[in-house]
Amino acid sequence: MPCKKNYLIYALFVILITYTAYTFLWMHFGLGVTSVVQLVLLGLVILGFFAYLASPSSGKNSWINWLFAVWVTQALAYTLGASSSTTQFKESMFVLLCAAPIISQQYNPKYAKYFMLVMGAVSIAMYFVTISMLRLEEENSYGGGYMTLVAFTVLIYFFRHRSVRTRMIISIIIFVLVLSSMKRGDILACILVILVYYYIMLRHNGKIDSKVIVALIFVVFAGFLTFKYMLSTSDIFALRFERTMEGDSSARDDIYSSLINYFLIAPLDVQLFGGGFDASVKISGARAHSDILEVLSCEGIFGLIIYLGAFFCLFRQMRRRTDVAEKAILASVLAIWLVKMVFSMFIFSQPTIILFVLTGYILNKRIDKQYEY
């Protein structure tokens, strides 16, 4: 199958790379430039979704249909609830709809590979930009771990034909960076991703691969050494670890309990269809820091069922994959999704775009991935 030029996809990738550098753009050029980038991305995402609708049946995928249904519930909650959270709504729209053209169009996979590797590299760079910004503002210097974690899936996937040693080195670097972010949710997600990825790769071709076992041991050992080093040299890291052991949840317990208690006594229509896009803020004074509670509060049981439908649809497709590398990466995406949707805001986070674009690429049936090389 010949490789085709697709300028819509290439333009989308260019803008996504630019948007991945949002923190840098905002710091150095202000909101004006970033707003222009958002508007261009919005136009390309809408155009790309129409291209998805116009694609043949081979370009359709039930996972995208579920994501679109999630966006519809959010759009209704945003409109009917007269929400003022425009930025948050646009962010979730980019996340939920960006994969539609990636999964349905024909394009040169070699170009897509380079674009996604650049996105991963830019995301890692934004981690260091974020840390620098926090230090300049004299805040606790932690954060940005999710930016490096999403890059793990991109790098591991596109280096899937390289040696186990190469993938081990990538795993160690990403693990160390995520640990240095000191974000507990991101660290938990990273640990789970590494275990899931190497567990699936362990049984490649139905046999136990000893090289994978050795690689996993080295990754775990490097992570343990990094953990011990940071525990002894970083007061912030030691304090956060101590608070974690004491059960501190960074005020999440108060937010969770207020949202759950309100939901239990809310009218039936609110329980079923939610209280609008800003409901969590009105109830607890802050976003839920959990996709499950955020969706439940804003779009109700109906919205949560649709949201979980998207998750389990991808899980089902992951189980059916015969390519072990693709299966391992999709499982890694699901592992990140699981942790982030319980303890954080997965579909409202900019780095999730990279995960969903990569997922769309893996699930695309209209391109021949042998042309990557």
C-alpha positions in Angstrom: 0.0 0.0 0.0 1.6 3.3 -1.1 2.1 6.1 1.4 -0.1 9.1 0.9 0.5 12.7 1.6 -2.2 14.1 3.9 -1.7 17.8 4.7 -4.6 17.9 7.2 -2.8 15.3 9.3 0.6 17.0 9.0 -0.9 20.4 9.8 -2.6 18.9 12.8 0.6 17.4 14.0 2.5 20.7 13.6 -0.1 22.5 15.7 -0.2 19.7 18.3 3.5 20.0 18.7 3.2 23.7 19.1 0.4 23.3 21.6 2.5 20.8 23.5 4.8 23.7 24.2 1.9 25.6 25.7 3.8 26.4 28.9 6.8 27.9 27.0 4.5 29.9 24.7 2.5 31.3 27.6 5.7 32.2 29.6 7.5 34.0 26.7 4.7 35.3 24.4 1.7 35.6 26.7 -1.9 34.5 26.2 -2.3 36.2 22.8 -0.1 33.7 21.0 -1.4 30.7 22.9 -5.0 31.7 22.2 -4.2 31.8 18.5 -2.7 28.4 18.7 -5.8 27.1 20.5 -8.1 28.6 17.8 -6.1 27.0 15.0 -6.1 23.7 16.8 -9.8 24.0 17.4 -10.4 24.5 13.7 -8.2 21.5 12.7 -9.8 19.2 15.3 -13.3 20.1 14.1 -12.2 19.6 10.4 -10.5 16.4 11.3 -13.6 15.0 13.0 -15.7 15.8 9.9 -13.0 13.9 7.9 -13.5 11.0 10.3 -17.3 11.0 9.7 -16.6 11.1 5.9 -14.1 8.2 6.0 -15.0 4.7 4.9 -16.0 2.0 7.4 -12.4 0.8 7.6 -11.6 4.2 9.1 -14.2 4.1 11.8 -13.6 2.9 15.3 -16.0 2.3 18.2 -13.6 3.9 20.6 -13.8 7.2 18.8 -17.6 7.0 18.8 -17.5 6.6 22.6 -15.1 9.5 23.0 -17.4 11.6 20.8 -20.4 10.6 23.1 -18.3 11.7 26.1 -17.8 15.1 24.4 -21.5 15.4 23.6 -22.4 14.9 27.3 -19.8 17.6 28.2 -21.1 20.0 25.6 -24.6 19.6 26.9 -23.4 20.1 30.5 -21.4 23.2 29.4 -24.2 24.7 27.4 -27.2 24.0 29.7 -25.2 24.8 32.8 -24.1 28.2 31.4 -20.5 27.4 32.3 -17.7 30.0 32.3 -15.0 27.3 32.2 -14.2 27.8 28.5 -10.6 26.8 28.8 -11.4 23.6 30.5 -14.1 22.7 28.0 -11.7 23.4 25.0 -9.0 21.3 26.7 -11.3 18.3 27.0 -12.5 18.8 23.4 -8.9 18.7 22.1 -8.3 15.5 24.1 -11.5 13.7 23.1 -11.6 14.6 19.4 -7.9 14.8 18.4 -7.6 11.1 17.7 -10.5 10.9 15.2 -8.6 12.0 12.0 -5.4 10.1 13.2 -7.4 6.8 13.3 -9.3 7.3 10.1 -7.0 8.9 7.5 -4.3 7.5 5.2 -0.9 9.2 5.6 2.8 8.5 5.6 3.5 6.6 8.8 7.2 7.6 8.6 6.2 11.3 8.9 3.7 10.5 11.7 6.5 8.7 13.5 8.8 11.7 13.4 6.0 14.1 14.4 5.1 12.0 17.4 8.7 11.6 18.5 9.0 15.4 18.4 5.8 15.7 20.4 7.3 13.3 23.0 10.6 15.2 23.1 8.8 18.6 23.5 6.6 17.2 26.3 9.8 16.2 28.2 11.3 19.6 27.5 8.1 21.2 29.0 8.7 19.2 32.2 12.0 21.1 32.7 10.3 24.4 31.7 7.6 23.8 34.3 10.2 23.0 37.0 12.1 26.2 36.1 8.9 28.3 36.3 8.0 26.9 39.7 11.5 27.7 41.0 11.4 31.2 39.7 8.1 31.7 41.4 9.6 30.2 44.6 7.0 27.5 44.8 7.6 23.9 45.8 9.7 22.6 42.9 7.6 19.6 41.9 5.2 18.9 39.1 5.2 18.0 35.4 5.6 14.2 35.9 2.7 13.5 33.6 4.5 15.3 30.8 7.4 12.8 30.9 5.1 9.8 31.5 3.2 10.3 28.3 6.5 10.5 26.4 7.3 7.0 27.7 4.6 5.4 25.6 5.7 7.3 22.5 9.3 6.4 22.8 8.8 2.8 23.7 6.4 2.3 20.9 8.5 3.8 18.1 11.6 2.0 19.4 9.8 -1.3 19.7 12.0 -2.9 17.1 15.2 -1.8 18.9 16.9 -4.0 21.5 15.5 -4.7 24.9 18.5 -2.7 26.3 17.4 0.4 24.4 13.9 0.2 25.8 15.3 -0.5 29.3 17.4 2.8 29.1 14.3 4.7 28.0 12.3 3.2 30.9 15.0 4.1 33.4 15.3 7.7 32.2 11.5 8.3 32.2 11.1 6.6 35.6 13.8 8.8 37.1 12.2 12.0 35.7 8.8 11.0 37.0 10.3 10.3 40.4 12.0 13.7 40.4 8.6 15.4 39.7 7.5 14.3 43.2 3.9 13.9 42.1 2.5 10.9 43.8 -0.2 10.1 41.3 2.3 10.3 38.4 4.8 8.1 40.3 2.1 5.5 41.0 1.0 5.6 37.3 4.6 5.2 36.2 5.2 2.2 38.4 2.0 0.6 37.2 2.8 1.3 33.5 6.3 -0.2 33.8 4.9 -3.4 35.5 2.1 -3.7 32.9 4.4 -3.1 29.9 7.1 -5.6 30.9 4.6 -8.2 32.1 3.0 -8.3 28.6 6.4 -8.2 26.8 7.6 -10.9 29.1 5.5 -13.5 27.4 6.4 -12.6 23.8 5.7 -15.4 21.4 4.3 -17.5 24.3 7.8 -17.9 25.9 9.4 -16.3 28.9 11.9 -13.8 27.7 14.9 -13.7 30.1 16.1 -10.4 28.6 12.9 -8.7 29.6 13.2 -10.1 33.2 16.8 -8.6 33.4 15.6 -5.3 32.0 12.8 -5.1 34.5 15.2 -5.8 37.4 17.5 -3.0 36.2 14.6 -0.6 35.9 13.2 -1.4 39.3 16.7 -1.2 40.9 17.4 2.2 39.2 14.1 3.5 40.5 14.8 2.3 44.0 18.2 4.0 44.0 16.7 7.2 42.7 14.0 7.0 45.4 16.5 6.5 48.2 18.7 9.3 46.9 15.9 11.8 46.7 14.6 10.7 50.1 18.0 11.6 51.6 18.7 14.8 49.7 15.3 16.4 49.1 13.4 17.8 52.0 10.3 18.3 49.8 10.4 14.7 48.6 10.9 13.4 52.1 8.0 15.5 53.4 5.7 14.4 50.7 6.6 10.7 51.3 6.1 11.1 55.0 2.7 12.8 54.5 1.7 10.0 52.1 2.5 7.4 54.7 0.4 9.3 57.1 -2.6 9.2 54.7 -2.4 12.8 53.5 -4.3 13.3 50.2 -3.6 17.0 49.6 -7.2 18.0 50.6 -8.6 15.4 48.1 -10.5 13.7 50.9 -12.5 16.9 51.6 -13.3 17.4 48.0 -14.3 13.8 47.4 -16.5 13.6 50.5 -18.3 16.9 49.7 -19.0 15.7 46.1 -20.1 12.3 47.2 -22.3 13.6 50.0 -23.9 16.1 47.7 -24.6 13.5 45.0 -26.3 11.2 47.5 -28.8 13.8 48.5 -29.2 15.5 45.1 -32.5 15.3 43.2 -32.9 12.3 40.9 -32.5 14.4 37.7 -29.2 15.8 39.0 -28.0 12.3 39.9 -28.9 11.0 36.5 -27.7 13.9 34.3 -25.5 16.0 36.6 -25.5 19.6 37.7 -23.7 21.2 34.7 -20.1 21.7 33.7 -19.1 23.8 36.8 -21.0 21.6 39.3 -17.9 20.3 41.1 -16.6 23.9 41.6 -19.9 25.1 43.0 -20.2 22.1 45.4 -16.6 21.8 46.7 -15.0 25.0 45.6 -12.5 23.2 43.3 -12.4 20.7 40.5 -12.8 17.1 41.6 -9.2 16.0 40.9 -10.9 12.8 39.8 -12.4 12.2 36.4 -14.9 9.8 37.9 -16.3 12.3 40.5 -15.9 15.2 38.0 -18.1 13.5 35.4 -20.5 12.2 38.0 -21.0 15.7 39.4 -21.2 17.5 36.1 -22.9 14.9 33.8 -24.4 12.5 36.3 -24.7 8.7 36.1 -25.6 8.8 32.5 -22.4 10.7 31.6 -20.2 8.4 33.8 -21.6 5.3 32.1 -20.6 6.8 28.7 -17.1 7.8 30.0 -16.4 4.3 31.4 -17.8 2.9 28.1 -14.9 4.7 26.3 -12.4 3.2 28.7 -13.7 -0.4 28.5 -14.0 -0.1 24.7 -10.3 0.6 24.4 -9.6 -2.2 27.0 -11.6 -4.7 24.8 -9.6 -3.6 21.7 -6.3 -4.0 23.6 -7.3 -7.5 24.6 -7.8 -8.4 20.9 -4.5 -7.2 19.6 -2.2 -9.9 18.3 0.9 -7.6 18.0 2.5 -7.8 21.4 4.2 -4.4 21.2 0.9 -2.7 20.3 -0.9 -4.6 23.0 1.7 -3.6 25.6 1.5 0.1 24.7 -2.3 0.1 24.7 -2.2 -1.6 28.1 0.2 1.1 29.3 -2.2 3.8 28.0 -5.0 2.2 29.9 -2.9 1.9 33.1 -2.2 5.6 33.0 -5.9 6.3 32.2 -7.0 4.2 35.2 -4.8 5.9 37.7 -5.4 9.4 36.4 -9.2 9.1 36.1 -9.3 8.0 39.8 -6.9 10.5 41.3 -6.6 13.3 38.8 -8.1 15.0 35.7 -7.2 12.7 32.8 -9.4 14.0 29.9 -8.9 17.6 31.0 -5.1 17.4 30.9 -3.2 18.6 27.9 -0.6 15.8 27.8 -3.4 13.3 27.4 -3.6 14.5 23.8 -0.3 12.7 23.1 -1.6 9.4 24.5 -4.8 9.6 22.4 -3.0 10.5 19.2 -0.6 7.6 19.7 -3.6 5.3 20.4 -5.3 6.5 17.3 -2.2 5.8 15.3 -1.9 2.3 16.7 -5.6 1.5 15.9 -5.5 2.9 12.4 -6.2 0.1 9.9 -5.7 2.2 6.8 -1.9 2.7 7.0 0.9 0.1 6.7 3.2 0.6 9.6 6.1 -1.1 7.8 6.6 2.2 6.0 7.8 3.7 9.3 11.3 2.6 8.5 
